[in-house]
Amino acid sequence: MTRGYIVPIGGAEKKIRDRSILRRFVEVSGGSAAKIAVIPTASQLEETGPRYVEVFQDLEAAKVDSLPFEERSDCTRKDWLRILEEATGVYITGGNQLRLSTTIGGTTVADLLRIRNNQDGLTVGGTSAGASILSEHMIAYGKEGPTPRPDMVSLAPGFGLTHEIIVDQHFRKRDRLGRLLTALAFNPRPIGIGLDENTAAFISPEDKIEVLGTGAITIVDPSGMEFSSMDSAHSRAPVSVLGIKLHVLTEGCSYDIPSRKATHGPVLL
């Protein structure tokens, strides 16, 4: 029984030049033997699935299929389920995460992704909306800004591959620190991962995060939270959050989730 990688990506990952994130995704999915299934459900653009198929084929994956689940009934298609059963990597594209949760959540497909990732070494990754859906608790939508407020975020169930993290994406470009802090103030058990664009967290089977990409990952560790005014604040009022720890990690840095310890990368002199 072996857990596979979990790979949330902050969106806008490079698909033409310097495709380091997608290349690494193929590597941890089996390299030249990788069988990758692309799930473009979050996107309503017909070209999304075929575009990723072409990218992964260019990166020399052995087999690539697009599974455009559009209705919940699609999640019972035996031919598509067979592809997921044989896949070594599943890639979930960006778009609308609520479209993912309402179409696939609670179906055989979601169960298969969770079980195979936890027991069968299946790599599961996603970009933007596809990153948010991976964890147990998903940020469905929310407001921008640096200061947490009770009305700033709405949470929904994700696919539940892990309960150790809550993910937000397009993080610095869309000023989403406040809504990640709000989500953690509601539920201070997991760590928060704020992913910049073209930046990925490769979470190993041992729950160690490797950072790859041109941006940064903001890690918010609420385990030492001493106080939060979330229970008494009015819906639009700022919330006090005391005792949290924050790390900003760039490529080459790592973070060990079990010990909550960050490690910097090589120091350039």
TORBAZA-272373 format. One record per atom (N, C-alpha, C): residue in one letter; y, z, x. Coordinates in steps of 0.05 Angstrom, whole numbers, plus 5000, padded with zeros to 4 digits. Layout:
<rs>
A Y Z X
...
</rs>
This chain:
<rs>
M 4976 5000 5017
M 5000 5000 5000
M 5025 5000 5018
T 5041 4979 5017
T 5064 4976 5034
T 5088 4968 5018
R 5111 4982 5022
R 5135 4974 5008
R 5149 4951 5022
G 5162 4934 5008
G 5176 4912 5019
G 5205 4918 5023
Y 5219 4900 5037
Y 5248 4903 5041
Y 5262 4901 5014
I 5285 4915 5012
I 5304 4912 4990
I 5330 4902 5003
V 5341 4880 4993
V 5364 4868 5007
V 5387 4862 4988
P 5405 4881 4983
P 5429 4875 4968
P 5450 4862 4986
I 5463 4842 4975
I 5483 4826 4989
I 5509 4826 4973
G 5532 4828 4986
G 5557 4832 4973
G 5569 4808 4959
G 5555 4785 4959
G 5566 4761 4946
G 5578 4742 4967
A 5581 4717 4959
A 5594 4697 4976
A 5582 4694 5003
E 5555 4698 5005
E 5541 4695 5030
E 5542 4665 5039
K 5544 4661 5064
K 5546 4634 5074
K 5520 4618 5071
K 5522 4595 5059
K 5499 4579 5053
K 5497 4553 5069
I 5519 4546 5083
I 5519 4521 5098
I 5518 4526 5128
R 5539 4539 5139
R 5539 4545 5167
R 5535 4575 5171
D 5524 4582 5194
D 5520 4610 5201
D 5506 4625 5178
R 5483 4616 5170
R 5469 4627 5147
R 5451 4651 5156
S 5464 4669 5171
S 5448 4691 5184
S 5435 4709 5164
I 5448 4714 5141
I 5437 4732 5121
I 5413 4719 5108
L 5416 4695 5099
L 5394 4681 5086
L 5371 4675 5105
R 5378 4670 5130
R 5357 4665 5150
R 5341 4691 5155
R 5355 4714 5156
R 5341 4739 5160
R 5324 4746 5135
F 5334 4739 5112
F 5318 4743 5087
F 5292 4728 5089
V 5292 4703 5098
V 5267 4688 5101
V 5249 4702 5122
E 5261 4711 5143
E 5245 4725 5164
E 5229 4749 5153
V 5243 4766 5138
V 5230 4790 5128
V 5212 4784 5104
S 5213 4759 5094
S 5196 4750 5072
S 5171 4736 5082
G 5168 4734 5109
G 5145 4720 5120
G 5150 4697 5138
G 5176 4691 5143
G 5183 4670 5162
G 5173 4643 5152
S 5160 4628 5170
S 5151 4601 5163
S 5129 4601 5142
A 5117 4625 5137
A 5097 4627 5116
A 5108 4638 5089
A 5135 4642 5088
A 5148 4654 5065
A 5145 4637 5040
K 5138 4650 5018
K 5138 4637 4992
K 5160 4651 4975
I 5182 4637 4970
I 5205 4649 4958
I 5209 4639 4930
A 5214 4658 4912
A 5220 4652 4884
A 5250 4659 4879
V 5265 4640 4870
V 5294 4644 4864
V 5297 4649 4834
I 5311 4671 4827
I 5316 4677 4799
I 5347 4673 4794
P 5355 4651 4782
P 5383 4645 4778
P 5394 4654 4751
T 5380 4672 4738
T 5387 4680 4710
T 5415 4689 4706
A 5426 4704 4726
A 5453 4715 4723
A 5474 4693 4721
S 5469 4670 4733
S 5488 4648 4733
S 5482 4629 4709
Q 5504 4619 4698
Q 5500 4600 4676
Q 5505 4571 4686
L 5506 4568 4713
L 5509 4541 4724
L 5481 4530 4731
E 5476 4506 4720
E 5449 4494 4724
E 5443 4489 4753
E 5463 4484 4770
E 5458 4477 4797
E 5452 4501 4815
T 5454 4526 4805
T 5451 4549 4822
T 5422 4551 4833
G 5402 4549 4816
G 5375 4551 4825
G 5368 4529 4845
P 5372 4503 4838
P 5366 4482 4857
P 5381 4484 4884
R 5406 4495 4883
R 5421 4498 4908
R 5407 4517 4927
Y 5398 4540 4916
Y 5385 4559 4933
Y 5357 4549 4942
V 5344 4534 4925
V 5318 4522 4934
V 5323 4505 4958
E 5344 4489 4957
E 5349 4471 4980
E 5356 4487 5005
V 5372 4508 5002
V 5379 4525 5025
V 5355 4537 5038
F 5337 4549 5022
F 5313 4562 5033
F 5294 4542 5045
Q 5293 4518 5033
Q 5276 4497 5045
Q 5287 4489 5072
D 5314 4487 5075
D 5326 4480 5100
D 5321 4502 5121
L 5317 4527 5112
L 5311 4549 5130
L 5281 4551 5135
E 5266 4531 5126
E 5238 4527 5133
E 5219 4548 5120
A 5226 4558 5097
A 5206 4573 5081
A 5184 4554 5073
A 5160 4565 5071
A 5136 4548 5066
A 5137 4537 5037
K 5147 4553 5018
K 5147 4544 4990
K 5170 4558 4976
V 5185 4543 4960
V 5208 4554 4945
V 5207 4544 4917
D 5210 4562 4897
D 5210 4555 4869
D 5234 4569 4856
S 5246 4555 4836
S 5267 4567 4820
S 5255 4574 4793
L 5260 4599 4784
L 5250 4609 4758
L 5273 4616 4740
P 5284 4597 4725
P 5308 4602 4709
P 5302 4615 4682
F 5296 4641 4683
F 5291 4656 4658
F 5316 4656 4641
E 5315 4644 4618
E 5338 4643 4600
E 5335 4660 4575
E 5311 4662 4566
E 5304 4679 4543
E 5283 4700 4551
R 5282 4722 4536
R 5262 4742 4543
R 5234 4731 4540
S 5231 4712 4522
S 5204 4700 4519
S 5195 4685 4544
D 5215 4675 4561
D 5208 4662 4586
D 5193 4681 4605
C 5198 4707 4601
C 5186 4726 4620
C 5156 4730 4615
T 5145 4716 4596
T 5116 4718 4592
T 5102 4692 4600
R 5117 4673 4611
R 5105 4647 4619
R 5085 4652 4642
K 5060 4645 4638
K 5039 4651 4657
K 5043 4636 4683
D 5054 4611 4681
D 5057 4595 4706
D 5079 4608 4724
W 5100 4618 4711
W 5122 4631 4727
W 5113 4659 4737
L 5097 4673 4721
L 5087 4699 4730
L 5068 4695 4754
R 5053 4673 4754
R 5035 4668 4776
R 5050 4663 4802
I 5073 4649 4800
I 5090 4645 4823
I 5100 4671 4834
L 5108 4689 4816
L 5118 4716 4825
L 5095 4732 4837
E 5072 4729 4827
E 5049 4744 4838
E 5041 4735 4866
E 5048 4709 4873
E 5041 4698 4899
E 5064 4698 4918
A 5088 4704 4908
A 5112 4703 4925
A 5112 4725 4946
T 5125 4719 4969
T 5129 4740 4989
T 5158 4749 4990
G 5176 4734 4976
G 5204 4741 4974
G 5215 4732 4948
V 5231 4748 4935
V 5245 4741 4910
V 5275 4744 4914
Y 5290 4723 4908
Y 5319 4724 4912
Y 5333 4720 4885
I 5350 4740 4878
I 5364 4740 4852
I 5393 4733 4857
T 5402 4712 4844
T 5429 4701 4849
T 5451 4717 4835
G 5476 4710 4841
G 5499 4724 4828
G 5505 4713 4801
G 5524 4725 4788
G 5532 4718 4761
G 5539 4743 4745
N 5526 4747 4723
N 5531 4769 4705
N 5507 4787 4705
Q 5510 4812 4715
Q 5487 4830 4717
Q 5476 4839 4690
L 5493 4839 4669
L 5483 4846 4643
L 5466 4824 4632
R 5471 4799 4640
R 5453 4777 4632
R 5425 4781 4645
L 5425 4791 4669
L 5399 4798 4682
L 5385 4820 4667
S 5399 4842 4661
S 5386 4865 4649
S 5377 4860 4621
T 5393 4845 4606
T 5385 4840 4578
T 5364 4818 4575
T 5362 4800 4595
T 5342 4779 4594
T 5315 4788 4607
I 5317 4803 4629
I 5293 4809 4644
I 5285 4839 4643
G 5305 4856 4639
G 5300 4885 4639
G 5278 4893 4619
G 5259 4909 4628
G 5238 4919 4610
G 5216 4899 4604
T 5216 4876 4618
T 5195 4856 4614
T 5174 4858 4636
T 5154 4841 4634
T 5133 4840 4654
T 5144 4831 4681
V 5165 4814 4680
V 5177 4805 4705
V 5190 4828 4720
A 5205 4845 4706
A 5218 4868 4719
A 5197 4887 4730
D 5176 4892 4714
D 5154 4909 4723
D 5140 4898 4748
L 5136 4872 4748
L 5122 4859 4771
L 5139 4861 4796
L 5165 4857 4794
L 5182 4859 4817
L 5181 4888 4829
R 5183 4907 4811
R 5183 4935 4820
R 5157 4943 4832
I 5135 4937 4819
I 5109 4944 4829
I 5102 4930 4856
R 5107 4905 4857
R 5100 4890 4881
R 5118 4898 4904
N 5144 4904 4899
N 5161 4913 4921
N 5152 4941 4931
N 5144 4958 4914
N 5136 4985 4922
N 5108 4987 4933
Q 5090 4968 4926
Q 5062 4971 4933
Q 5051 4947 4949
D 5064 4924 4948
D 5051 4900 4958
D 5068 4886 4979
G 5089 4899 4989
G 5105 4888 5010
G 5123 4865 5003
L 5128 4861 4977
L 5146 4839 4968
L 5175 4845 4975
T 5188 4827 4989
T 5217 4829 4994
T 5232 4821 4969
V 5250 4838 4960
V 5267 4831 4937
V 5296 4834 4945
G 5311 4813 4943
G 5340 4813 4950
G 5356 4800 4928
G 5382 4805 4929
G 5400 4793 4910
G 5429 4794 4920
T 5444 4775 4910
T 5472 4774 4918
T 5490 4779 4893
S 5512 4795 4898
S 5531 4801 4877
S 5517 4814 4853
A 5516 4802 4830
A 5501 4814 4807
A 5472 4819 4814
G 5461 4801 4830
G 5433 4805 4838
G 5429 4829 4856
A 5450 4838 4869
A 5449 4862 4886
A 5451 4887 4868
S 5469 4887 4849
S 5473 4910 4831
S 5448 4917 4815
I 5432 4897 4807
I 5410 4902 4789
I 5386 4915 4803
L 5386 4916 4830
L 5362 4924 4844
L 5355 4954 4840
S 5375 4971 4837
S 5371 5000 4837
S 5365 5010 4809
E 5359 5036 4807
E 5353 5048 4781
E 5377 5049 4763
H 5400 5056 4774
H 5425 5057 4759
H 5443 5034 4769
M 5452 5017 4751
M 5468 4994 4757
M 5496 4997 4747
I 5516 4989 4764
I 5543 4987 4755
I 5545 4961 4739
A 5549 4964 4712
A 5549 4941 4695
A 5576 4927 4696
Y 5597 4942 4695
Y 5624 4932 4697
Y 5643 4955 4701
G 5668 4949 4707
G 5687 4971 4712
G 5714 4960 4720
K 5732 4978 4728
K 5759 4971 4734
K 5764 4974 4764
E 5784 4960 4774
E 5791 4961 4802
E 5809 4984 4809
G 5811 4991 4834
G 5828 5012 4843
G 5814 5032 4861
P 5830 5047 4878
P 5818 5065 4897
P 5812 5093 4886
T 5824 5101 4864
T 5821 5128 4854
T 5802 5130 4831
P 5782 5148 4832
P 5762 5150 4810
P 5775 5160 4784
R 5766 5149 4762
R 5774 5158 4735
R 5750 5156 4717
P 5748 5173 4696
P 5724 5172 4679
P 5719 5145 4666
D 5741 5131 4659
D 5737 5105 4645
D 5734 5081 4664
M 5730 5087 4689
M 5731 5065 4709
M 5705 5050 4711
V 5682 5060 4702
V 5657 5047 4706
V 5638 5051 4683
S 5622 5031 4677
S 5601 5033 4658
S 5574 5028 4672
L 5555 5046 4668
L 5529 5044 4681
L 5508 5035 4661
A 5489 5020 4671
A 5466 5011 4655
A 5441 5012 4672
P 5417 5012 4660
P 5393 5012 4676
P 5390 4986 4692
G 5381 4989 4717
G 5375 4966 4734
G 5345 4962 4733
F 5335 4947 4753
F 5306 4941 4755
F 5290 4964 4766
G 5304 4984 4779
G 5290 5008 4787
G 5273 5005 4812
L 5280 4986 4830
L 5264 4985 4855
L 5267 5010 4872
T 5291 5022 4870
T 5296 5047 4884
T 5315 5064 4868
H 5312 5091 4871
H 5331 5109 4859
H 5348 5122 4880
E 5347 5112 4905
E 5361 5124 4927
E 5390 5114 4930
I 5397 5092 4917
I 5423 5079 4921
I 5435 5070 4894
I 5462 5068 4894
I 5477 5053 4874
I 5494 5033 4889
V 5493 5008 4880
V 5505 4986 4895
V 5530 4976 4880
D 5551 4970 4896
D 5574 4954 4886
D 5579 4932 4905
Q 5590 4910 4896
Q 5592 4886 4912
Q 5621 4874 4910
H 5626 4854 4927
H 5654 4843 4930
H 5673 4867 4934
F 5665 4885 4951
F 5675 4913 4951
F 5705 4914 4958
R 5711 4906 4982
R 5739 4909 4991
R 5757 4888 4978
K 5747 4864 4975
K 5763 4842 4963
K 5772 4849 4935
R 5755 4863 4920
R 5762 4870 4892
R 5769 4900 4889
D 5773 4914 4911
D 5783 4941 4910
D 5767 4959 4892
R 5741 4963 4899
R 5722 4976 4881
R 5713 5004 4890
L 5728 5016 4909
L 5721 5043 4918
L 5722 5063 4895
G 5742 5061 4878
G 5745 5080 4856
G 5722 5080 4837
R 5712 5056 4830
R 5690 5055 4811
R 5664 5064 4823
L 5660 5060 4849
L 5636 5070 4862
L 5637 5101 4863
L 5660 5112 4870
L 5663 5141 4870
L 5659 5152 4842
T 5669 5138 4822
T 5665 5148 4794
T 5635 5148 4787
A 5621 5127 4794
A 5592 5126 4789
A 5577 5149 4802
L 5585 5155 4827
L 5572 5177 4841
L 5580 5204 4831
A 5605 5207 4820
A 5613 5232 4808
A 5597 5238 4783
F 5590 5217 4769
F 5572 5220 4745
F 5544 5228 4754
N 5535 5217 4776
N 5507 5221 4785
N 5507 5224 4816
P 5511 5248 4827
P 5514 5251 4856
P 5488 5252 4872
R 5466 5242 4861
R 5441 5242 4876
R 5438 5219 4895
P 5441 5194 4887
P 5438 5172 4906
P 5462 5168 4924
I 5459 5152 4945
I 5482 5144 4961
I 5495 5120 4948
G 5521 5116 4952
G 5534 5092 4943
G 5536 5072 4966
I 5531 5047 4960
I 5533 5025 4980
I 5553 5005 4969
G 5576 5003 4982
G 5596 4983 4976
G 5595 4960 4995
L 5587 4937 4985
L 5582 4913 5002
L 5605 4894 5002
D 5616 4888 5025
D 5636 4867 5027
D 5622 4840 5024
E 5638 4819 5019
E 5627 4792 5017
E 5615 4783 5043
N 5594 4766 5041
N 5579 4756 5064
N 5570 4779 5082
T 5561 4801 5069
T 5550 4824 5084
T 5526 4835 5068
A 5505 4842 5083
A 5480 4850 5070
A 5470 4876 5082
A 5456 4891 5065
A 5442 4916 5073
A 5412 4909 5072
F 5400 4907 5095
F 5371 4903 5096
F 5358 4931 5097
I 5346 4939 5074
I 5335 4965 5072
I 5305 4963 5077
S 5296 4975 5099
S 5268 4973 5108
S 5250 4990 5090
P 5223 4986 5093
P 5205 5003 5078
P 5208 5033 5085
E 5220 5039 5108
E 5225 5067 5115
E 5252 5077 5106
D 5266 5061 5090
D 5292 5068 5079
D 5313 5070 5101
K 5312 5053 5120
K 5333 5050 5140
K 5349 5025 5135
I 5375 5027 5134
I 5392 5004 5128
I 5402 4991 5154
E 5397 4965 5156
E 5409 4949 5177
E 5432 4932 5165
V 5455 4932 5178
V 5478 4917 5168
V 5479 4890 5182
L 5482 4869 5166
L 5484 4842 5176
L 5506 4827 5161
G 5523 4813 5175
G 5544 4797 5162
G 5571 4801 5174
T 5591 4787 5163
T 5618 4787 5174
T 5636 4808 5164
G 5628 4823 5143
G 5645 4844 5132
G 5634 4871 5140
A 5637 4890 5122
A 5628 4918 5127
A 5614 4928 5102
I 5599 4950 5106
I 5586 4964 5085
I 5599 4992 5084
T 5608 5000 5061
T 5619 5027 5058
T 5597 5045 5045
I 5588 5065 5060
I 5568 5084 5051
I 5582 5109 5041
V 5577 5117 5016
V 5588 5142 5005
V 5565 5161 5000
D 5565 5183 5015
D 5543 5203 5013
D 5554 5227 4997
P 5545 5231 4972
P 5555 5253 4956
P 5538 5278 4958
S 5519 5279 4977
S 5500 5301 4977
S 5514 5328 4983
G 5538 5327 4997
G 5552 5351 5002
G 5575 5357 4983
M 5575 5343 4960
M 5596 5347 4940
M 5599 5376 4932
E 5623 5386 4936
E 5629 5414 4930
E 5641 5418 4902
F 5655 5397 4893
F 5668 5400 4866
F 5675 5372 4856
S 5673 5368 4830
S 5683 5345 4816
S 5695 5353 4790
S 5718 5342 4783
S 5732 5348 4758
S 5724 5328 4736
M 5702 5313 4740
M 5694 5292 4721
M 5689 5304 4693
D 5678 5328 4692
D 5671 5339 4666
D 5695 5348 4649
S 5718 5351 4662
S 5742 5360 4647
S 5765 5341 4647
A 5763 5319 4662
A 5785 5300 4663
A 5786 5282 4638
H 5811 5276 4630
H 5814 5257 4608
H 5806 5229 4617
S 5800 5211 4599
S 5787 5185 4606
S 5803 5169 4626
R 5830 5171 4625
R 5846 5154 4644
R 5858 5170 4666
A 5851 5195 4668
A 5862 5213 4689
A 5847 5210 4715
P 5861 5215 4738
P 5847 5215 4763
P 5827 5238 4765
V 5806 5234 4780
V 5785 5254 4783
V 5785 5265 4812
S 5783 5291 4814
S 5780 5304 4840
S 5751 5303 4849
V 5745 5295 4873
V 5718 5295 4884
V 5720 5306 4913
L 5709 5330 4917
L 5711 5344 4942
L 5684 5345 4957
G 5685 5341 4983
G 5662 5346 5000
G 5644 5322 5004
I 5652 5298 4996
I 5635 5275 5001
I 5639 5265 5029
K 5621 5249 5038
K 5622 5237 5065
K 5623 5207 5063
L 5640 5194 5079
L 5643 5165 5077
L 5639 5152 5105
H 5624 5131 5106
H 5620 5115 5131
H 5627 5086 5125
V 5639 5073 5145
V 5643 5044 5144
V 5627 5032 5167
L 5607 5016 5159
L 5588 5005 5179
L 5591 4974 5180
T 5592 4964 5205
T 5594 4936 5209
T 5567 4926 5221
E 5565 4900 5226
E 5540 4889 5236
E 5531 4903 5262
G 5506 4910 5263
G 5495 4924 5285
G 5492 4954 5280
C 5507 4964 5260
C 5504 4992 5253
C 5480 4996 5235
S 5472 5021 5232
S 5449 5027 5214
S 5453 5054 5201
Y 5437 5058 5180
Y 5439 5083 5165
Y 5412 5091 5156
D 5404 5116 5161
D 5378 5126 5153
D 5382 5142 5127
I 5371 5132 5105
I 5375 5144 5079
I 5363 5172 5078
P 5338 5176 5086
P 5326 5203 5084
P 5341 5225 5098
S 5352 5219 5122
S 5366 5239 5138
S 5396 5238 5133
R 5406 5217 5118
R 5434 5213 5114
R 5450 5212 5140
K 5439 5197 5159
K 5451 5195 5186
K 5459 5166 5192
A 5484 5162 5200
A 5494 5136 5208
A 5493 5133 5238
T 5488 5108 5247
T 5487 5102 5276
T 5503 5077 5281
H 5521 5079 5301
H 5537 5055 5307
H 5522 5035 5323
G 5532 5011 5324
G 5520 4990 5339
G 5529 4990 5368
P 5523 4969 5384
P 5532 4968 5412
P 5562 4970 5414
V 5571 4984 5434
V 5600 4987 5439
V 5609 4966 5459
L 5627 4949 5450
L 5637 4927 5468
L 5659 4937 5485
L 5657 4933 5511
L 5678 4942 5530
L 5695 4919 5540
</rs>
